[in-house]
Amino acid sequence: RMKIGDRVRFLNAVGGGVVRGRQGKDIVLVEDEDGFEVPVLARECVVVQNAEAFEISLPEEKSLSPSLPAEELPIVEETADGEEITVALGFLPSDIKKIGSTSFECYLINDSNYYLNVNYLSQSDEDWMLRFSAEVEPNTKIFVEEFEPSQLNDLERICLQFTACKKGKPFRLKPAYSVERRIDTTKFYKLHSFGENDFFDEKAFVINLVANDEPEQGMRVSATQLQEAMMQKDVRLPQSKPLPKAKTAPLLEVDLHITALLDNLSGLSATEMLQYQLAKFNEVMQANIKRKGQKIVFIHGKGNGTLKSAVLAELGKKYKTATVQDASFREYGFGATMVTIR
């Protein structure tokens, strides 16, 4: 029989806690890890540690065994997409109004249902230096370091190595990853590099390292190879075989200028034109809403900002999970917005 003080786990929901009282004969009050008492049907709980054992273990101040029993492991709330590993670095400016002089915080993002044992390194000359090492819990982000603009040169070439596993349950075996990336550090001086994203409330510069189990890694050509190739005629650079990249759909461009959508504008008011442009925008979004990772550039022009404001309002209202940022200034000036489907 379940008693007050027993530690229980819910049968039909994630979570559990300690029994603190009863409401009638069928309902027990369970205190969760946040200190809230939740009324639950007694038949939907299973005792994982009785009150006597729990009372005895509380005063002990000895270190825990490194191999905890499965029922004592932290409860991980898994997501449907988390069976494929996605890992990224997120950079946040301490003061976004002082880009160019402010310091930056770096976070490691684990967007998966796996525990990651990671080493984060940067290259100095021919050697590498360990910057951070830790176990990162599933579906979370962890602070790595804070650095000044004067230290950006140390981050031009970085490497993330990690292994992945689950605790207390079966899981699909993942390979050991070692992903090298060259970072364009000039982007830390550009305001538009920091945009809305899925991981932070603030605008951040996010760099994917692994996407859906696939490393984001390009071809590497050494300085020696480059010099040898430049000294010879009609000799191509030696090609190293890159690891496969994540399969992503090609960039989709959509021109929302009314003259690109309609041949005849006679009889249309400004309001009707705007409604037609937004209808086209929603048509494209709905056609691509299930294509995760799809990037769409909506060309709206600079103008008086009415169409851009309307597009952003639609995104905030109907497509809250999508990532939004200004499209490439070099290619589109101030007249385009890039949306990434998430």
Residue, then its C-alpha position, 0 to 999 in steps of 0.5 A: r500500500m502506498k504511504i506518505g513519504d514514498r517516492v513514486r513515478f507516474l505511469n501515464a505521464v512524465g514525472g513523479g515525486v514524493v507522496r505528501g498527502r491524500q485527497g480521499k481514498d483514490i487521490v494522492l498529493v505528489e510533490d514534484e522536484d519544483g516543490f509543487e503538490v500535484p493531485v494524481l490518481a493513486r492507481e496511476c503511480v508506481v512506488v520506486q522507493n518506499a518511505e523508510a528507505f527514503e527517510i534513511s537515505l536523506p541524512e547521508e552526506k556520502s558521495l553518490s555511486p557513479s552508476l545510479p539505478a535506472e529509476e534514479l536517473p533524471i527524467v528526460e523529456e524527449t522530442a520527436d525530432g531529437e532522435e537525430i542529433t543537431v548541435a550548434l554554437g550560439f554567440l550572444p553579444s553582451d551589449i548588442k548596441k555596441i557591436g564591435s567593442t562588446s564582449f560575447e558569450c558562447y553557448l553549446i546547443n544540444d538539440s537532441n534526446y542524447y547526452l553528449n560528452v564534448n570537447y570544444l577546441s580551437q587551433s593555434d598555429e598547428d596545434w589545438m587547445l582545449r577550451f571547454s569539456a563537459e557532459v551536456e544534457p539532452n535538449t538543452k544549452i550550456f554556457v561555454e565561455e565569454f570572450e572579448p573582440s580581441q580574442l576573435n582570432d583564436l576562434e577562426r578554426i574550431c573543433l567539436q568532438f563528442t560521443a552521444c548516449k542515453k541513460g537508463k534506456p535503449f538507444r540507437l548507436k551514434p558515431a563519435y563526432s569530430v567536426e572542424r569549422r572555420i568561423d568568419t570572425t568578421k561577422f561578429y562586427k556585423l549587426h545583421s549576423f545576430g538574428e531571431n532563433d529557436f534557442f535564445d530569447e535574444k538575437a544570436f549568431v548561431i553556427n550549426l556543427v551537426a544537423n540531423d546526424e550529419p556534420e556540417q564540414g567543408m573541404r579542407v585545403s592546407a596552406t602547403q597544398l595551396q602554395e604548391a598548386m600556385m607554383q604549377k600551371d594547369v594543376r588543380l588543388p588536391q581534393s580532400k573528401p569532405l564528410p557528407k553535409a546535411k541534406t537541405a533544400p536549395l534556397l528558394e527566392v520569392d519576389l513579392h513585388i506586386t509587378a512581379l505577381l500581377d501583369n495588370l494592376s488597374g482598378l486595384s487599391a493599395t490595400e487590395m495589392l497588399q492583401y494579394q502579396l500576403a496571400k502569395f506569402n502565405e501560399v509559399m509558407q504553407a507549401n513549405i511548412k513541413r520542409k525543415g531547414q528550407k530557407i526562403v528569401f522573400i523579396h519585398g523591397k525597401g519602399n516605405g516598409t509596409l510590406k515588410s512589416a506585414v510579412l513580419a507580422e504574419l510570421g509572428k502570428k502564424y509561423k512562430t517556430a520559423t527563424v527570421q533574419d535579414a537576407s544577404f545585404r550584398e545580394y538584396g540590400f535592405g529589401a529582403t527577409m530570409v525565413t528558415i522553416r523549423 
